Amino acid sequence: MTFDVDAIRKQFPILGRAVHGKPLVYFDNAASAQKPDSVIDAMAGAMRHSYANVHRGLHTLANETTQAYEAAREAVRALINAGSAEEIVFTKGGTEAVNIVAGGVGASIRPGDEIVLSIMEHHSNIVPWHFLRERKGAVLKWVETLADGSLDMESLARQLGPKTRMLALTHMSNVLGTVPDVKTAIAMAHGVGAQVLLDGCQAVVNLSVDVRDLDADFYVGTGHKLYGPTGIGFLYGKRDVLEALPPFEGGGEMIETVGRDGVTYNSPPHRFEAGTPPILEAIGLGAAIGWLQAQDRQAIHTHKQTLLTRATDALRGVNGLTVHGTAPGKGPVLAFSIKGAHPHDLAQILDRQGVAIRAGHHCTQPLMSHLGVGATARASFALYNTVEEVDTFVVALSKARLMLS
Ligand SMILES: Cc1ncc(COP(=O)(O)O)c(C=O)c1O
């Protein structure tokens, strides 16, 4: 299989539009990716031809929709090589998935129990653990990064201990692009009796993930970065780990029996899917995964690395510019600061030239403090981006620098 970026681009209708009269260059993929026709068609097709509520119906449309919904669960299972589709819980995004785990684990947290996090976590893998600090007396312990943005494994070893209940770690930083050695980190955490949650919201798009090989207890992903819709994500949990986790939200579907004096809960994954789930979004995610898996993922990886290297090399020569995150094997995310130029101004000037980048703290304030900045600019690359777009971005950036100097 060869990788034909033009053929890929034709499948993403939005890429044909102009912004401020210029062809769109969309480099905000780490925030959210664009959607191919197959995802748009799958969702529209379900609404046009085969839609009903799932699981409780005895009629044809309910059965068809349930089959499509469960097929999407199987697609997620295959994507991360989980052992069983019952280990996959649909959520409304990555954030909700972490909250389900933190909320469930929180039920048995005692004052002084420790949660170990890295300083490059996204707020969605920090704030739910802060809740346990505020409400349960848990202690948050932070793992540092090295100068190139790698995870400091010595710092990790120092922070893990007999009181560690959970290691909550990113599988790919949304700012530095760092891909920590999570397999070693998981073995280290298991060595002290802790569980591990990996935030795979970026990784699952860019790496091939095998939760069984990694031995992760929990793995979190989100649909909208995976060329799928918003409003859908997933939580993987090992079967016995999910079985032991109390439910997060109460309502229909997650129960076995409800009486005046008590309630018993359904088994996973339904225990964690209270109410009518995001059915159309799950179908869209299933279509996105099916579409992605049909591509040559190794060729996609090589293509994105080519874009990253070309952009990084071009930016390295720019006076006063700092690239944040240069760890070996990093993902296609390029965060940078330019002396004297506010990232927001850069992003706005680039937008006038049709180039969409992100500027801000990227929901990683502890990392921003560590880097000594309030915000950075960030370009992030997807499989539909091109070398020519990287060159357009570099020219647009030098114009922006001139305007701001
Ligand atoms: C690393 C990382 N984790 C978690 C999230 C949150 O995912 P969601 O937007 O699906 O809640 C994001 C999204 O920006 C992210 O980049």
The ligand as a Gaussian input file, in Angstrom:
#p B3LYP/6-31G(d) Opt

LIG

0 1
 C       -3.474000      14.766000      25.887000
 C       -4.946000      15.061000      25.989000
 N       -5.663000      14.472000      26.942000
 C       -6.974000      14.690000      27.067000
 C       -7.648000      15.564000      26.247000
 C       -9.109000      15.801000      26.469000
 O       -9.891000      15.089000      25.576000
 P      -11.404000      15.519000      25.293000
 O      -11.348000      16.800000      24.532000
 O      -11.961000      14.416000      24.479000
 O      -12.116000      15.627000      26.577000
 C       -6.932000      16.219000      25.246000
 C       -7.619000      17.185000      24.357000
 O       -7.107000      18.251000      24.059000
 C       -5.543000      15.966000      25.110000
 O       -4.803000      16.564000      24.168000

